[in-house]
Amino acid sequence: MAILRMYQGEKRKLYLSVKSEDNLPFEITSARYEVWNCDTNEKEAEGTCEIDDHVLPCTMQASTTGLHEIRFYFQIAGEEIIRTIHVAVGKT
C-alpha cells in the first residue's frame, strides 16, 4: 500500500482514477468521499466528487497529524464501490 505524505495545514487536491479490469465501457453515476483519521477513528471531512469521466477529485486539508484514510464511494451500474487512499500527515 502506497502512502502519500503531506504537512499539517496543507490543502491538496487528490485524484482517484477508476479503470475497468476488462476494458468494457462504464459510467460513474455518483461519487462522494470521506476523510478519516486512522488514529482516532473519527471522520474529519466529507464531500461530493465532481466526476470527470473516470477521475474522482477531492480536496483534503490536513488539520491534524497522523495517518488518514480517504474513502471514495462511487456508483457504477447500480453497484457501490469503495476505494481508499492513505495519507500520512506530519508537522512542518
C-alpha positions as CSV (number, residue, x, y, z in Angstrom):
1,M,0.0,0.0,0.0
2,A,1.4,3.3,-1.0
3,I,1.1,6.2,1.4
4,L,1.0,9.9,0.3
5,R,2.7,12.4,2.6
6,M,1.7,15.9,3.4
7,Y,2.2,18.5,6.1
8,Q,-0.4,19.7,8.7
9,G,-2.2,22.8,7.3
10,E,-1.6,22.0,3.6
11,K,-4.6,21.9,1.3
12,R,-4.1,19.5,-1.6
13,K,-6.2,18.1,-4.4
14,L,-6.2,14.3,-4.7
15,Y,-7.5,12.3,-7.6
16,L,-8.7,8.7,-7.9
17,S,-8.6,7.3,-11.4
18,V,-11.1,4.4,-12.0
19,K,-10.3,1.8,-14.7
20,S,-12.2,-1.2,-16.0
21,E,-10.4,-4.5,-15.4
22,D,-12.0,-6.0,-18.6
23,N,-11.8,-2.8,-20.7
24,L,-15.6,-2.5,-21.1
25,P,-17.1,0.9,-21.1
26,F,-18.7,2.2,-17.9
27,E,-20.1,5.4,-16.4
28,I,-19.7,6.6,-12.8
29,T,-23.1,8.0,-11.9
30,S,-22.3,9.4,-8.5
31,A,-19.3,9.8,-6.2
32,R,-18.5,11.1,-2.7
33,Y,-15.6,10.9,-0.3
34,E,-14.9,10.9,3.5
35,V,-11.6,11.7,5.3
36,W,-11.0,9.6,8.3
37,N,-8.3,10.0,11.0
38,C,-7.0,6.4,11.5
39,D,-5.5,7.2,14.9
40,T,-8.8,8.4,16.4
41,N,-11.2,6.6,14.0
42,E,-13.1,9.9,13.5
43,K,-14.5,11.3,10.3
44,E,-12.9,14.7,9.7
45,A,-14.4,15.7,6.4
46,E,-16.8,14.6,3.7
47,G,-18.0,15.9,0.3
48,T,-19.1,15.0,-3.2
49,C,-16.8,14.5,-6.1
50,E,-17.2,16.3,-9.4
51,I,-16.9,13.4,-11.7
52,D,-14.6,14.0,-14.7
53,D,-15.2,10.9,-16.9
54,H,-13.3,8.2,-14.9
55,V,-11.4,10.6,-12.5
56,L,-12.7,11.4,-9.0
57,P,-11.2,14.5,-7.4
58,C,-11.3,15.6,-3.7
59,T,-9.7,18.3,-1.7
60,M,-8.0,17.4,1.6
61,Q,-6.9,20.0,4.2
62,A,-4.8,18.3,6.8
63,S,-5.9,19.8,10.1
64,T,-4.5,17.0,12.3
65,T,-1.3,14.9,12.2
66,G,-1.2,11.1,11.8
67,L,-2.4,8.6,9.3
68,H,-5.6,9.5,7.4
69,E,-7.7,7.4,5.0
70,I,-9.7,9.0,2.2
71,R,-12.6,6.7,1.3
72,F,-14.1,7.2,-2.2
73,Y,-17.7,5.8,-2.6
74,F,-18.9,5.7,-6.2
75,Q,-21.7,4.1,-8.2
76,I,-21.3,2.1,-11.4
77,A,-24.2,0.2,-12.9
78,G,-26.2,0.2,-9.7
79,E,-23.3,-1.0,-7.6
80,E,-21.5,0.9,-4.9
81,I,-17.7,0.5,-4.9
82,I,-15.3,1.8,-2.2
83,R,-11.6,2.6,-2.8
84,T,-9.2,4.2,-0.4
85,I,-6.1,6.4,-0.4
86,H,-3.8,6.7,2.7
87,V,-2.2,9.9,3.6
88,A,0.4,10.4,6.4
89,V,0.2,14.0,7.8
90,G,3.2,15.3,9.7
91,K,4.2,18.6,11.4
92,T,6.0,21.2,9.4
